[in-house]
């Protein structure tokens, strides 16, 4: 099952530039939350803070608290954080020299799993959860780079799921995909939230409206509005949200 | 910065089409009452004939709204304006049908002498005419105040209608030979009362556009 995330007064900097100006929000367990906002609003920085990727950028720092239920993410080992808070990026990034199988198995091997049967079972389970198994079952030892873009992205989702995270972060996961692959990823989000907490950053407002239970609108590093997706897209409270989602600025 | 110029133009077009249709419906209702007052079958027939144009206006508004939903993916206020626009067009079309029903009653009353002077029906017609104006102005001006004014106006129409029906029943009881005519007049009252209800629906649509809240003015 997924876990909820509590973010309190989160500030993030790149050098002297304050990118997030004190974000406080609760991300519900087993629900999909979309983060929307114009370029540079801090939405990617926000999710990079959630799995401690932000601090790996040169000159980057953060303040505030992020808790995964009762655990403080910033007192945990960052490697453990990235296991429980998985991430999928905008561009599918399978390990180019590895097979489909090894792309998934490598994270498990690094986690100490050596038993071949267990590895194979976990690889199969992950591919099934990412709705890719039926398409690759007969060629899992072929190079991952031979897959289509949409399949590669689902492989990356399978790779993130293999280590059994509690939370799955998705940074523009479908922006490089064709409409059919996009819909497959969106359907997958719908299924995955039964087992995981999903946070999805997207520029595609219709995608947020389709997949997310809750939507947060960021602007200039601030959380402007956060609520049920239906409310945000039919009757937003803040004029800036209205102007952004109706395309009047941004 | 204005970034959806064509979309905004299309929304303005929607507003103008609804206003034009509203004006045409008001005119049809006025003519149907004018026909009743003069028992003028020719004017009544022109209301019946004019309904096709009103129906066509409704279809044009529907087509525009469907096109905007399909091509512009409207959300928030834009979406509420378009969805309410569809509903307003439907209510206006129904009002047009009510005007036709009144006109058809007038055609059936041709050659008869009215059993009583017309007092309540013209009064109701005056109020519902004002209600349609208020509903359309509420829409144009995004005025909650005008939309909410429709509730007491509708109450008054309902009150006159009930009183009028009671009176017509009494007349019919005392003189069964005029029962058919009193029934026709009661139906005309009923059509005006329904027009009032459609005007309150428009008011509710306007309140939804402005606030996103559902309301009941009826």
Interface residues (C-beta under 8 A of the other chain):
Chain A: X205 X206 X209 X233 X234 X235 X236 X241 X242 X245 X246 X247 X248 X249 X250
Chain B: X1 X2 X3 X4 X7 X73 X74 X75 X76 X77 X78 X79 X80 X212
